């Protein structure tokens, strides 16, 4: 993660983050407003610490007072004190082009940004999480009750989320909002949304249903009551629907989230790959140098030699012309089985080839081992030798790769999802890089690296279950 932080926050010019920012473009020639927006944004993203003369003078005088108006002028004593104070602290002091007022900024070292990021990575929701000066009488505490949909719930007051723990009819049926991963706010794309919301929120159009709110107000809405969060300023409709300040919520939509879409497609592709690749690899090994083996090798060589972009386009052409399947995922959407067929099979094609190749290799290696010759000498038939000895040993390295294949379902498939226009995780990292969404890049790097490390550990555990002779403990591994 330190390498990623260094690359993102030092090698990529920070001015580039505004390329996709429509608000920045709208500021046009308003130099002071543009400078204020730029440095405020950099401060939010952790690049630097930014202080205006206005912020300094607010500690001395009341906002809007004559003293305040006088103090922010560039020739005032307060302005000179501001320059001296922050220059002494190592800040760089400059002036706005139009008003000539002073501001100061100081870059934050990369290592400090990473430490701060890690320190805030795990957010725990408590009754003291909300600090709202406009609501000093906010009650703080926990209680048991029910959600508007009838589920049991641990209800918080003073917490960011209203329902910290609750039940409903959705898998996994018991949900929690107590502990969250906080990767920060996406910028410039998906601006204002938390990174986790971008990845895990459902997509598409809102699915409305008849809802009765806490006040008794009834309406057609897609509200997900489990996501109710604290809102400082309530508007008229908020007061009409809710009895407290928990009025911010997510809505249910008709398509899976980005990570959900990739996971669904990846799971089915993995199942298809193992269902086809393993039996074919075993058949090739048992029919070594015969027709089945040669045909299998033709397929393997084709997949290895031809660029994936080429054979996916070829497969898509055959699927659309011969079977009238949609060429892009968005034609029928995720609610139609036909949308999934071509992307899943295309994603499975290289995995099938890999499983065929390595299964064949492992089985052939085992067939040539000394213990197989010894088993034949003892009088065991070919079926017994294959099922009870060869297959058990050959399947060990294959089983080790299952968790990694499962982890790959989460990270998505860049080429396949791009060709079929699938709204999944595969497009997120390249898009984030192209759009200079550094917050998203760092978050995805952390997610992908964590998933990879866990998949390696899971693979080792799976191997110990497949082969009892293998142990992860040092003591058990010694004779």
DOLUM-490520 format. One record per residue (C-alpha): residue number from 0; residue in three letters; x, y, z. Coordinates in Angstrom, 1 decimal, decimal comma. Layout:
BEGIN
<NUM ALA <X Y Z>>,
...
# end
This chain:
BEGIN
<0 UNK <0,0 0,0 0,0>>,
<1 UNK <2,9 2,3 0,6>>,
<2 UNK <4,1 1,7 -3,0>>,
<3 UNK <0,5 2,5 -4,2>>,
<4 UNK <0,3 5,7 -2,1>>,
<5 UNK <3,7 6,8 -3,4>>,
<6 UNK <2,8 6,2 -7,0>>,
<7 UNK <-0,6 7,8 -6,8>>,
<8 UNK <0,2 10,8 -4,7>>,
<9 UNK <3,7 11,7 -6,1>>,
<10 UNK <4,0 10,4 -9,6>>,
<11 UNK <0,6 11,6 -10,8>>,
<12 UNK <0,3 15,4 -11,0>>,
<13 UNK <-2,4 16,4 -8,6>>,
<14 UNK <-3,7 19,0 -11,1>>,
<15 UNK <-5,0 16,1 -13,3>>,
<16 UNK <-7,7 15,2 -10,8>>,
<17 UNK <-9,8 18,2 -12,1>>,
<18 UNK <-9,9 16,9 -15,7>>,
<19 UNK <-13,2 15,2 -15,1>>,
<20 UNK <-14,6 17,7 -12,6>>,
<21 UNK <-17,6 19,6 -14,1>>,
<22 UNK <-17,7 22,0 -11,2>>,
<23 UNK <-14,1 23,1 -11,8>>,
<24 UNK <-14,9 23,7 -15,5>>,
<25 UNK <-17,9 25,8 -14,6>>,
<26 UNK <-15,8 28,2 -12,5>>,
<27 UNK <-14,2 29,5 -15,8>>,
<28 UNK <-12,3 32,7 -15,3>>,
<29 UNK <-13,2 33,3 -11,6>>,
<30 UNK <-9,6 32,9 -10,4>>,
<31 UNK <-10,3 33,4 -6,7>>,
<32 UNK <-13,2 30,9 -6,7>>,
<33 UNK <-11,1 28,5 -8,7>>,
<34 UNK <-8,1 28,8 -6,4>>,
<35 UNK <-10,4 28,3 -3,3>>,
<36 UNK <-12,0 25,2 -5,0>>,
<37 UNK <-8,7 23,7 -6,0>>,
<38 UNK <-7,0 24,0 -2,6>>,
<39 UNK <-10,1 23,0 -0,7>>,
<40 UNK <-10,4 19,9 -2,8>>,
<41 UNK <-6,7 19,0 -2,3>>,
<42 UNK <-7,2 19,4 1,4>>,
<43 UNK <-10,2 17,0 1,4>>,
<44 UNK <-8,2 14,5 -0,5>>,
<45 UNK <-5,3 14,7 1,9>>,
<46 UNK <-2,7 16,3 -0,3>>,
<47 UNK <-2,1 19,4 1,9>>,
<48 UNK <-3,3 21,5 4,8>>,
<49 UNK <-4,9 24,7 3,6>>,
<50 UNK <-5,7 27,8 5,7>>,
<51 UNK <-7,3 31,1 4,5>>,
<52 UNK <-6,9 34,5 6,1>>,
<53 UNK <-10,7 34,4 6,7>>,
<54 UNK <-10,3 31,2 8,8>>,
<55 UNK <-7,6 32,9 10,9>>,
<56 UNK <-9,6 36,1 11,4>>,
<57 UNK <-12,7 34,1 12,5>>,
<58 UNK <-10,7 33,0 15,6>>,
<59 UNK <-10,3 36,7 16,4>>,
<60 UNK <-13,5 38,5 15,4>>,
<61 UNK <-17,2 37,7 14,8>>,
<62 UNK <-18,2 36,8 11,2>>,
<63 UNK <-19,5 39,8 9,3>>,
<64 UNK <-18,3 42,4 11,8>>,
<65 UNK <-16,5 45,5 10,7>>,
<66 UNK <-13,3 44,3 12,4>>,
<67 UNK <-13,6 41,0 10,5>>,
<68 UNK <-14,0 42,9 7,1>>,
<69 UNK <-11,0 45,1 8,0>>,
<70 UNK <-8,8 42,2 9,2>>,
<71 UNK <-9,0 40,1 6,0>>,
<72 UNK <-7,6 43,0 3,9>>,
<73 UNK <-4,0 42,4 2,6>>,
<74 UNK <-2,6 45,6 4,3>>,
<75 UNK <-4,1 44,9 7,8>>,
<76 UNK <-2,0 44,0 10,8>>,
<77 UNK <-3,9 40,7 11,1>>,
<78 UNK <-2,8 39,8 7,6>>,
<79 UNK <0,8 40,5 8,4>>,
<80 UNK <0,5 38,4 11,6>>,
<81 UNK <-1,0 35,6 9,4>>,
<82 UNK <1,9 35,7 7,0>>,
<83 UNK <4,5 35,6 9,8>>,
<84 UNK <2,7 32,9 11,8>>,
<85 UNK <2,3 30,4 8,9>>,
<86 UNK <5,6 31,2 7,3>>,
<87 UNK <7,2 30,2 10,6>>,
<88 UNK <5,3 27,0 10,6>>,
<89 UNK <6,7 26,0 7,2>>,
<90 UNK <3,6 26,9 5,2>>,
<91 UNK <3,8 28,5 1,8>>,
<92 UNK <1,9 31,8 1,8>>,
<93 UNK <0,4 33,2 -1,4>>,
<94 UNK <-2,3 35,7 -2,4>>,
<95 UNK <-5,5 35,4 -4,4>>,
<96 UNK <-5,2 37,1 -7,8>>,
<97 UNK <-8,3 39,2 -7,6>>,
<98 UNK <-8,8 40,1 -3,9>>,
<99 UNK <-5,1 39,9 -2,9>>,
<100 UNK <-6,1 38,2 0,3>>,
<101 UNK <-3,6 35,7 1,8>>,
<102 UNK <-3,9 32,0 2,1>>,
<103 UNK <-1,3 29,4 3,2>>,
<104 UNK <-0,8 25,7 2,5>>,
<105 UNK <1,6 23,0 3,4>>,
<106 UNK <2,0 19,6 1,7>>,
<107 UNK <1,4 16,5 3,8>>,
<108 UNK <4,1 13,8 3,4>>,
<109 UNK <3,0 10,6 1,7>>,
<110 UNK <3,8 8,4 4,8>>,
<111 UNK <1,6 10,7 7,0>>,
<112 UNK <-1,3 10,4 4,5>>,
<113 UNK <-1,0 6,6 4,6>>,
<114 UNK <-0,9 6,5 8,4>>,
<115 UNK <-4,0 8,8 8,5>>,
<116 UNK <-5,8 6,6 5,9>>,
<117 UNK <-5,1 3,4 7,8>>,
<118 UNK <-6,1 5,0 11,1>>,
<119 UNK <-9,5 5,9 9,7>>,
<120 UNK <-9,9 2,7 7,7>>,
<121 UNK <-12,1 0,9 10,2>>,
<122 UNK <-15,0 3,1 11,4>>,
<123 UNK <-17,0 2,0 14,4>>,
<124 UNK <-20,4 3,6 14,9>>,
<125 UNK <-21,1 4,7 18,5>>,
<126 UNK <-23,6 7,0 20,1>>,
<127 UNK <-20,9 9,7 20,0>>,
<128 UNK <-20,2 9,4 16,3>>,
<129 UNK <-22,5 12,4 15,3>>,
<130 UNK <-21,2 15,8 16,4>>,
<131 UNK <-23,8 18,3 15,3>>,
<132 UNK <-23,5 21,8 16,8>>,
<133 UNK <-27,0 22,7 15,4>>,
<134 UNK <-28,5 19,9 17,5>>,
<135 UNK <-26,9 20,2 21,0>>,
<136 UNK <-29,7 18,3 22,7>>,
<137 UNK <-29,3 15,2 20,6>>,
<138 UNK <-30,0 12,2 22,8>>,
<139 UNK <-27,3 9,5 22,8>>,
<140 UNK <-27,8 5,9 23,5>>,
<141 UNK <-28,8 2,4 22,4>>,
<142 UNK <-32,2 0,7 22,6>>,
<143 UNK <-34,0 -2,3 21,2>>,
<144 UNK <-37,0 -2,0 18,9>>,
<145 UNK <-38,2 -2,8 15,4>>,
<146 UNK <-37,7 -1,4 11,9>>,
<147 UNK <-40,6 0,0 10,0>>,
<148 UNK <-40,7 -3,4 8,1>>,
<149 UNK <-41,1 -5,3 11,3>>,
<150 UNK <-37,6 -6,6 11,9>>,
<151 UNK <-35,9 -6,7 15,2>>,
<152 UNK <-33,2 -4,0 15,6>>,
<153 UNK <-30,6 -2,4 17,8>>,
<154 UNK <-31,4 1,3 17,5>>,
<155 UNK <-28,9 4,0 18,0>>,
<156 UNK <-29,2 7,7 18,8>>,
<157 UNK <-26,2 9,9 18,2>>,
<158 UNK <-24,9 7,2 15,9>>,
<159 UNK <-24,3 7,7 12,1>>,
<160 UNK <-26,7 4,9 11,3>>,
<161 UNK <-30,1 4,5 13,0>>,
<162 UNK <-30,3 0,7 12,9>>,
<163 UNK <-27,0 -0,7 14,0>>,
<164 UNK <-28,1 -4,3 14,0>>,
<165 UNK <-31,3 -5,5 12,4>>,
<166 UNK <-33,1 -8,4 10,7>>,
<167 UNK <-35,1 -8,6 7,6>>,
<168 UNK <-36,0 -11,1 4,8>>,
<169 UNK <-32,9 -10,3 2,7>>,
<170 UNK <-29,9 -12,6 2,7>>,
<171 UNK <-28,0 -12,9 5,0>>,
<172 UNK <-31,1 -11,9 7,1>>,
<173 UNK <-29,1 -10,4 9,9>>,
<174 UNK <-27,4 -7,1 9,0>>,
<175 UNK <-25,0 -4,7 10,8>>,
<176 UNK <-24,0 -1,1 10,5>>,
<177 UNK <-21,7 -1,0 13,5>>,
<178 UNK <-18,4 -1,6 11,7>>,
<179 UNK <-17,6 -0,2 8,3>>,
<180 UNK <-14,6 0,1 6,1>>,
<181 UNK <-14,1 3,8 5,3>>,
<182 UNK <-12,0 4,3 2,1>>,
<183 UNK <-13,1 7,9 1,7>>,
<184 UNK <-15,2 9,8 -0,7>>,
<185 UNK <-14,9 9,1 -4,5>>,
<186 UNK <-13,7 12,0 -6,6>>,
<187 UNK <-14,1 13,3 -9,3>>,
<188 UNK <-16,3 10,5 -10,6>>,
<189 UNK <-19,2 9,4 -8,4>>,
<190 UNK <-18,5 12,7 -6,6>>,
<191 UNK <-19,8 12,8 -3,0>>,
<192 UNK <-20,4 9,1 -2,7>>,
<193 UNK <-18,5 6,9 -0,3>>,
<194 UNK <-16,3 4,4 -2,1>>,
<195 UNK <-18,1 1,4 -0,5>>,
<196 UNK <-21,4 2,8 -1,6>>,
<197 UNK <-20,1 3,1 -5,2>>,
<198 UNK <-19,1 -0,6 -5,2>>,
<199 UNK <-21,9 -2,1 -3,2>>,
<200 UNK <-25,0 -0,1 -3,9>>,
<201 UNK <-27,5 -1,6 -6,4>>,
<202 UNK <-27,6 -0,1 -9,9>>,
<203 UNK <-30,3 0,7 -12,4>>,
<204 UNK <-33,7 2,3 -11,7>>,
<205 UNK <-35,4 2,6 -8,4>>,
<206 UNK <-37,8 -0,2 -7,4>>,
<207 UNK <-40,7 1,4 -5,8>>,
<208 UNK <-43,2 -0,2 -3,4>>,
<209 UNK <-46,0 1,0 -1,1>>,
<210 UNK <-44,3 2,2 2,1>>,
<211 UNK <-45,6 3,5 5,4>>,
<212 UNK <-43,1 5,8 7,0>>,
<213 UNK <-42,6 6,3 10,8>>,
<214 UNK <-44,9 9,4 10,8>>,
<215 UNK <-47,7 7,4 9,2>>,
<216 UNK <-47,1 9,1 5,8>>,
<217 UNK <-47,7 6,7 2,9>>,
<218 UNK <-46,0 6,8 -0,5>>,
<219 UNK <-44,5 4,8 -3,3>>,
<220 UNK <-40,8 4,6 -2,5>>,
<221 UNK <-37,7 2,3 -2,9>>,
<222 UNK <-36,3 3,3 0,5>>,
<223 UNK <-34,1 0,8 2,3>>,
<224 UNK <-34,8 1,5 6,0>>,
<225 UNK <-31,7 -0,4 7,1>>,
<226 UNK <-29,6 2,4 5,6>>,
<227 UNK <-31,1 5,3 7,4>>,
<228 UNK <-28,4 7,8 8,4>>,
<229 UNK <-28,2 11,0 10,4>>,
<230 UNK <-29,0 14,2 8,5>>,
<231 UNK <-28,2 17,6 10,1>>,
<232 UNK <-30,7 19,8 8,2>>,
<233 UNK <-34,1 18,4 7,5>>,
<234 UNK <-36,3 19,7 4,6>>,
<235 UNK <-40,0 19,7 4,4>>,
<236 UNK <-40,4 16,2 3,0>>,
<237 UNK <-38,0 14,8 5,6>>,
<238 UNK <-40,2 16,1 8,4>>,
<239 UNK <-43,2 14,7 6,7>>,
<240 UNK <-41,6 11,2 6,6>>,
<241 UNK <-39,4 10,9 9,7>>,
<242 UNK <-39,7 11,6 13,4>>,
<243 UNK <-36,0 12,3 13,9>>,
<244 UNK <-32,9 13,3 12,1>>,
<245 UNK <-32,3 9,9 10,5>>,
<246 UNK <-33,5 10,9 7,1>>,
<247 UNK <-30,7 10,0 4,7>>,
<248 UNK <-31,1 6,6 3,0>>,
<249 UNK <-30,3 4,4 0,0>>,
<250 UNK <-32,9 3,1 -2,3>>,
<251 UNK <-33,4 -0,3 -3,8>>,
<252 UNK <-32,7 -0,6 -7,5>>,
<253 UNK <-33,4 -3,3 -10,1>>,
<254 UNK <-29,8 -4,3 -10,9>>,
<255 UNK <-27,1 -5,8 -8,7>>,
<256 UNK <-24,2 -3,7 -7,5>>,
<257 UNK <-20,9 -3,5 -9,4>>,
<258 UNK <-19,2 -6,1 -7,1>>,
<259 UNK <-22,4 -8,2 -7,1>>,
<260 UNK <-22,5 -8,3 -10,9>>,
<261 UNK <-18,9 -9,3 -11,2>>,
<262 UNK <-19,3 -11,9 -8,5>>,
<263 UNK <-22,4 -13,5 -10,0>>,
<264 UNK <-20,7 -13,7 -13,4>>,
<265 UNK <-17,4 -14,9 -11,9>>,
<266 UNK <-19,0 -17,7 -9,8>>,
<267 UNK <-20,9 -19,2 -12,8>>,
<268 UNK <-17,8 -18,9 -15,0>>,
<269 UNK <-15,7 -20,7 -12,3>>,
<270 UNK <-18,3 -23,4 -11,9>>,
<271 UNK <-18,5 -23,9 -15,7>>,
<272 UNK <-14,7 -23,9 -16,0>>,
<273 UNK <-14,2 -26,6 -13,3>>,
<274 UNK <-17,2 -28,6 -14,7>>,
<275 UNK <-15,7 -28,7 -18,1>>,
<276 UNK <-12,0 -28,3 -17,6>>,
<277 UNK <-11,4 -31,0 -15,0>>,
<278 UNK <-13,2 -33,9 -16,8>>,
<279 UNK <-11,6 -32,9 -20,1>>,
<280 UNK <-8,1 -32,7 -18,5>>,
<281 UNK <-8,6 -36,2 -16,9>>,
<282 UNK <-9,8 -37,5 -20,3>>,
<283 UNK <-6,8 -36,1 -22,0>>,
<284 UNK <-4,4 -37,7 -19,5>>,
<285 UNK <-6,1 -41,1 -19,7>>,
<286 UNK <-6,1 -40,9 -23,5>>,
<287 UNK <-2,6 -39,5 -23,8>>,
<288 UNK <-1,4 -39,0 -27,4>>,
<289 UNK <-4,8 -40,1 -28,7>>,
<290 UNK <-7,6 -38,2 -30,5>>,
<291 UNK <-9,2 -36,7 -27,3>>,
<292 UNK <-5,7 -35,5 -26,1>>,
<293 UNK <-4,8 -34,0 -29,5>>,
<294 UNK <-8,1 -32,1 -29,8>>,
<295 UNK <-7,8 -30,8 -26,3>>,
<296 UNK <-4,3 -29,6 -27,0>>,
<297 UNK <-5,5 -27,8 -30,1>>,
<298 UNK <-8,0 -25,9 -28,0>>,
<299 UNK <-5,4 -25,1 -25,3>>,
<300 UNK <-2,9 -23,8 -27,9>>,
<301 UNK <-5,6 -21,7 -29,6>>,
<302 UNK <-6,6 -20,0 -26,3>>,
<303 UNK <-2,9 -19,4 -25,3>>,
<304 UNK <-1,8 -18,2 -28,8>>,
<305 UNK <-4,7 -16,0 -29,7>>,
<306 UNK <-5,2 -12,7 -27,8>>,
<307 UNK <-8,2 -12,8 -25,5>>,
<308 UNK <-9,7 -9,8 -27,2>>,
<309 UNK <-9,8 -11,6 -30,5>>,
<310 UNK <-11,3 -14,9 -29,4>>,
<311 UNK <-13,9 -13,2 -27,2>>,
<312 UNK <-15,0 -11,1 -30,2>>,
<313 UNK <-15,1 -14,2 -32,3>>,
<314 UNK <-17,1 -16,1 -29,7>>,
<315 UNK <-19,5 -13,1 -29,4>>,
<316 UNK <-20,0 -13,1 -33,2>>,
<317 UNK <-20,8 -16,8 -33,2>>,
<318 UNK <-23,2 -16,5 -30,3>>,
<319 UNK <-25,1 -13,5 -31,8>>,
<320 UNK <-25,4 -14,9 -35,3>>,
<321 UNK <-26,0 -18,6 -34,6>>,
<322 UNK <-28,1 -18,4 -31,3>>,
<323 UNK <-29,4 -14,8 -31,5>>,
<324 UNK <-27,9 -14,0 -28,1>>,
<325 UNK <-27,5 -10,3 -27,1>>,
<326 UNK <-24,1 -8,8 -28,0>>,
<327 UNK <-24,1 -6,5 -25,0>>,
<328 UNK <-25,2 -7,0 -21,4>>,
<329 UNK <-27,4 -3,9 -21,4>>,
<330 UNK <-29,7 -5,1 -24,2>>,
<331 UNK <-31,9 -7,1 -21,8>>,
<332 UNK <-30,2 -6,3 -18,5>>,
<333 UNK <-29,3 -8,6 -15,6>>,
<334 UNK <-32,9 -9,8 -15,2>>,
<335 UNK <-32,7 -11,8 -18,4>>,
<336 UNK <-30,7 -15,1 -18,5>>,
<337 UNK <-29,7 -14,5 -22,1>>,
<338 UNK <-27,6 -11,4 -21,0>>,
<339 UNK <-25,4 -13,6 -18,9>>,
<340 UNK <-24,7 -16,5 -21,3>>,
<341 UNK <-22,0 -15,0 -23,6>>,
<342 UNK <-20,1 -13,1 -20,9>>,
<343 UNK <-20,0 -16,1 -18,6>>,
<344 UNK <-18,8 -18,5 -21,3>>,
<345 UNK <-16,3 -16,0 -22,6>>,
<346 UNK <-14,9 -15,5 -19,1>>,
<347 UNK <-14,7 -19,3 -18,6>>,
<348 UNK <-12,9 -20,1 -21,9>>,
<349 UNK <-9,3 -19,3 -20,7>>,
<350 UNK <-10,0 -21,0 -17,3>>,
<351 UNK <-11,1 -24,1 -19,0>>,
<352 UNK <-7,9 -24,2 -21,1>>,
<353 UNK <-5,8 -23,7 -18,0>>,
<354 UNK <-7,5 -26,4 -16,0>>,
<355 UNK <-7,3 -28,9 -18,9>>,
<356 UNK <-3,6 -28,2 -19,3>>,
<357 UNK <-2,6 -28,4 -15,6>>,
<358 UNK <-4,9 -31,3 -14,8>>,
<359 UNK <-3,5 -33,3 -17,7>>,
<360 UNK <0,1 -32,5 -16,6>>,
<361 UNK <-0,5 -33,4 -12,9>>,
<362 UNK <-2,3 -36,6 -13,7>>,
<363 UNK <0,4 -37,7 -16,3>>,
<364 UNK <3,1 -36,9 -13,8>>,
<365 UNK <1,4 -39,1 -11,2>>,
<366 UNK <0,8 -41,9 -13,8>>,
<367 UNK <4,6 -42,1 -14,3>>,
<368 UNK <5,4 -42,2 -10,6>>,
<369 UNK <7,0 -45,2 -8,9>>,
<370 UNK <4,1 -45,9 -6,6>>,
<371 UNK <1,8 -46,4 -9,6>>,
<372 UNK <4,2 -49,1 -11,0>>,
<373 UNK <4,3 -50,7 -7,5>>,
<374 UNK <0,5 -50,7 -7,4>>,
<375 UNK <0,3 -52,4 -10,8>>,
<376 UNK <2,8 -55,0 -9,6>>,
<377 UNK <0,5 -55,7 -6,6>>,
<378 UNK <-2,3 -56,5 -9,0>>,
<379 UNK <-4,5 -53,4 -8,7>>,
<380 UNK <-6,5 -52,7 -11,8>>,
<381 UNK <-6,2 -49,4 -13,7>>,
<382 UNK <-9,5 -48,0 -12,3>>,
<383 UNK <-8,5 -48,6 -8,7>>,
<384 UNK <-5,1 -47,1 -9,2>>,
<385 UNK <-6,5 -44,0 -10,9>>,
<386 UNK <-9,4 -43,3 -8,5>>,
<387 UNK <-7,6 -44,2 -5,2>>,
<388 UNK <-4,1 -43,0 -5,9>>,
<389 UNK <-3,5 -40,9 -9,0>>,
<390 UNK <-6,6 -38,7 -8,7>>,
<391 UNK <-6,1 -38,0 -5,0>>,
<392 UNK <-2,5 -36,7 -5,5>>,
<393 UNK <-3,2 -34,9 -8,8>>,
<394 UNK <-6,1 -33,0 -7,4>>,
<395 UNK <-4,1 -31,3 -4,6>>,
<396 UNK <-2,6 -28,4 -6,7>>,
<397 UNK <-5,9 -28,0 -8,5>>,
<398 UNK <-7,7 -27,6 -5,2>>,
<399 UNK <-5,1 -25,0 -4,1>>,
<400 UNK <-6,2 -22,8 -6,9>>,
<401 UNK <-10,0 -22,8 -6,1>>,
<402 UNK <-9,9 -19,9 -3,5>>,
<403 UNK <-7,8 -17,8 -5,9>>,
<404 UNK <-10,4 -18,4 -8,6>>,
<405 UNK <-13,1 -17,4 -6,2>>,
<406 UNK <-11,2 -14,2 -5,3>>,
<407 UNK <-10,9 -13,4 -9,0>>,
<408 UNK <-14,7 -13,3 -9,1>>,
<409 UNK <-14,6 -10,2 -6,9>>,
<410 UNK <-12,0 -8,3 -8,8>>,
<411 UNK <-13,9 -8,7 -12,1>>,
<412 UNK <-12,8 -9,3 -15,7>>,
<413 UNK <-11,6 -6,2 -17,4>>,
<414 UNK <-11,7 -7,3 -21,0>>,
<415 UNK <-14,9 -9,4 -20,8>>,
<416 UNK <-16,9 -6,8 -19,0>>,
<417 UNK <-15,7 -4,0 -21,4>>,
<418 UNK <-16,6 -6,0 -24,5>>,
<419 UNK <-20,1 -6,9 -23,3>>,
<420 UNK <-20,7 -3,6 -21,5>>,
<421 UNK <-21,2 -5,3 -18,1>>,
<422 UNK <-21,5 -2,9 -15,2>>,
<423 UNK <-19,1 -4,8 -12,9>>,
<424 UNK <-15,9 -4,4 -11,0>>,
<425 UNK <-13,7 -5,1 -14,0>>,
<426 UNK <-14,1 -1,6 -15,4>>,
<427 UNK <-13,5 0,2 -12,1>>,
<428 UNK <-9,7 0,2 -11,8>>,
<429 UNK <-8,9 1,2 -15,4>>,
<430 UNK <-11,7 3,8 -15,3>>,
<431 UNK <-10,4 5,2 -12,0>>,
<432 UNK <-6,9 5,4 -13,4>>,
<433 UNK <-8,1 7,1 -16,6>>,
<434 UNK <-10,2 9,6 -14,6>>,
<435 UNK <-7,6 10,2 -11,9>>,
<436 UNK <-9,9 9,0 -9,2>>,
<437 UNK <-7,1 8,5 -6,8>>,
<438 UNK <-9,3 7,7 -3,8>>,
<439 UNK <-10,9 4,8 -5,8>>,
<440 UNK <-7,5 3,6 -7,0>>,
<441 UNK <-6,1 3,3 -3,5>>,
<442 UNK <-9,3 1,6 -2,2>>,
<443 UNK <-9,3 -0,9 -5,1>>,
<444 UNK <-5,6 -1,7 -4,6>>,
<445 UNK <-6,3 -2,4 -0,9>>,
<446 UNK <-9,3 -4,6 -1,7>>,
<447 UNK <-7,6 -6,5 -4,4>>,
<448 UNK <-4,4 -7,1 -2,4>>,
<449 UNK <-6,3 -8,1 0,7>>,
<450 UNK <-8,4 -10,6 -1,3>>,
<451 UNK <-5,3 -12,0 -3,0>>,
<452 UNK <-3,5 -12,5 0,4>>,
<453 UNK <-6,6 -14,2 1,9>>,
<454 UNK <-7,1 -16,4 -1,2>>,
<455 UNK <-3,5 -17,7 -0,8>>,
<456 UNK <-4,2 -18,5 2,9>>,
<457 UNK <-7,5 -20,1 2,0>>,
<458 UNK <-5,7 -22,2 -0,7>>,
<459 UNK <-3,3 -23,5 1,9>>,
<460 UNK <-6,2 -24,4 4,2>>,
<461 UNK <-8,0 -26,2 1,4>>,
<462 UNK <-4,9 -28,3 0,6>>,
<463 UNK <-4,7 -29,5 4,2>>,
<464 UNK <-8,3 -30,7 4,0>>,
<465 UNK <-7,8 -32,5 0,7>>,
<466 UNK <-4,5 -34,1 1,8>>,
<467 UNK <-4,3 -34,9 5,6>>,
<468 UNK <-0,6 -35,5 5,1>>,
<469 UNK <-0,1 -31,7 4,7>>,
<470 UNK <-0,1 -29,5 7,8>>,
<471 UNK <0,4 -25,8 8,3>>,
<472 UNK <1,8 -26,2 11,8>>,
<473 UNK <5,6 -26,6 12,1>>,
<474 UNK <5,3 -29,2 14,8>>,
<475 UNK <2,9 -31,4 12,8>>,
<476 UNK <5,1 -31,0 9,8>>,
<477 UNK <8,2 -32,5 11,5>>,
<478 UNK <8,7 -36,2 11,8>>,
# end
